[in-house]
């Protein structure tokens, strides 16, 4: 590896071939990789090895990936890349709701998975840098976004957002009323230079709307999204 630092990654997948394939590729990228093959084993491995990122299959023996995600996020916030057997919007939204940051649908290309892993790790590094110079509170109508405490209030009530949902809202709140293109948002929030062919942004926008109000985020078809004052 050159630009990327060596990290510890936990791969949780019950299919031995896929688990080993992902493990070998991430080790080839220079990472330390820990393997788990079921829900309980994943939580134990997380506690023992304190990974920097988790690649997590949704369907697991013992208990599923959603429960794994809930338990590890309760222990310590960590970026999670979820593997789904199908591109089911309900599964994806539930996964994002319990703390997953991104998802890849099987079958996936190794190159795509590695790119997603590195993008998530870069996002964590950027978030740490930004925390040192915390942004002031931004108020858009009855919505308040506090960059220092990473808290959000809607109509005076606290709203819990995942780290990625908060980063997405912060990017939109930086220019309220202005349309932010898909490319700008994917680059700023996820660190991707190419957002073509992915529904990750759309899924996160839908999850964000469910928490702050559907009419606060306006879709501009073919362009991107804007945060509206109300």
PyMOL commands that set and color helices and strands:
alter all, ss='L'
color gray80, all
select helices_A, chain A and resi 16-28+39-49+65-75+89-97+110-132+163-173+182-190+200-212+214-216
alter helices_A, ss='H'
color red, helices_A
select strands_A, chain A and resi 8-12+32-36+53-57+79-84+102-105+138-140+143-146+151-154+157-159+180-181+217-220+224-227
alter strands_A, ss='S'
color yellow, strands_A
deselect
rebuild
show_as cartoon
